[in-house]
Amino acid sequence: MKKKESPHPQWALTHKRQGTELRYIRGRYYLYEYKTVYDKVKKRPRKISGRLLGSITEKEGFLPSGKRELEQSMSAKVPKGIQCKEFGVTQLIVTRFNEYTLILKKIFPDEYKDILVIAYCRFVYRCPLKSIPFRLASSFLPEQLDMKLFGEKHSSGILNRIGSQRDKMLQYMKSFIKQEEYILMDATDVFSNSKNISLAKSGYSKNLQFDTQFNLMYIYSADSRMPLYYRLLPGNIRDVKAFKNSILEAGLKKAVIVADKGFYSESNVKLMLQEQLQFIIPLKRDNAMIDYQSLIQNNFKSGTSFFEHEKRAIWYKIFSLDNGLSLIMYLDEQLRVKEDADYLKRIKTVPEKYTIEKYHEKKHRFGTIALLSQINESAQDTYEAYKSRMDIEVLFDSIKNVMEADHTYMQNEQTLQGWMFVNHIVLQWYQYLYIELKEKNLLKSISVNDVIQLMTDVKKIRIDNQWYLNEFTSFTQKMMAKLGINLHNT
């Protein structure tokens, strides 16, 4: 039987070898890989096309694909010593957070590098102490700081040494405090599973959970919106008793305790007045101190007693009380309209709880906020100080949920103190990014955690003992451009 002649010219066929096939596409010859497999359904061999190897011309012969050449080049160089390490967050720490690093270096000259790498692991991975060595192995930060990797025992020893130096930790915290700024204070509970830590006491949390815990007191700047100072307290110590000593230790002259609605009680107010503490306490709307009937009769929206807050008009009235305190009532008309409509809607959707009779009883309360205070500030300053408490709530949310520091398994009190100091530094980094995203109106589209995760996708690879910046997505590039981060010059 005569062999079938190929339709392809001889100059192209000379480059064909076993396991390859020629294809003629738009006036040009290409060489592809292929293999034959047995099709069990059709019960006969079936050809499967593979990757492009290159093109063929009569004049130049076989021209390898650029992609195949790159693969061959990389395979010849890379297999032995290639490394790939996270670089994006590393660069964020050594550039964006440089202010914190410089202060750490000054106060902890021997330990600051260890503090930075432990903080890095908490910031990026929120990992426990035992996972730090594993996480550091994939980070470029030790390379950047020119330090050797270490194990869990070394990490624990560093934290223990730092935790025993309250004076140095306090020096670090005080370096961010400005005497003339408005200071806010609050506390939260942290559960502890240790029986060896004297701070861990049985007590009720704000969620009415009875457990072994210690309290974390925080001082926060209303001006910079940054965490400034923290102090660990026994879990059975009432907040008010600890406020004054915290103020003294921090070296503050002007501090205001901004509480939540559940904090108010006659005994708490009396105790704060005895301790000569300044405070702002919001009252629940059903508090007997609030005379809504008087507000209705005197017409809340009268005269010039209003100011603008976030493009909304806030009306107010000030009532002087017998004990020297002021009760300031505020009306947010936009909030009132929203709450009014919401209540009427609920009458239809949840009639067993909401009725038209209750609506008429409560409608004059909608949109109001009552603040009890003795500080010598304007109604607007008092209101804005209270509103800044929302940033404190974000702060504590970061501590408990984002950093996963709402419980601890530390068995040594000094190690715990060092661990919380590292968490404080991480909180500063986190809040720094949060404020930047907020000021650039980016929080609706991206969170701090999103930024951290996207930055971990930026890596450096080492080829032949030389580090190169690896490719990353255009989305990451756009995000970094919005934040003014440029890694191409590194």
Summary of the structure (lengths in Angstrom):
residues: 490
radius of gyration: 32.8
end to end distance: 68.7
largest distance: 119.2
contacts: 1389
relative contact order: 0.11
helix: 42%
strand: 25%
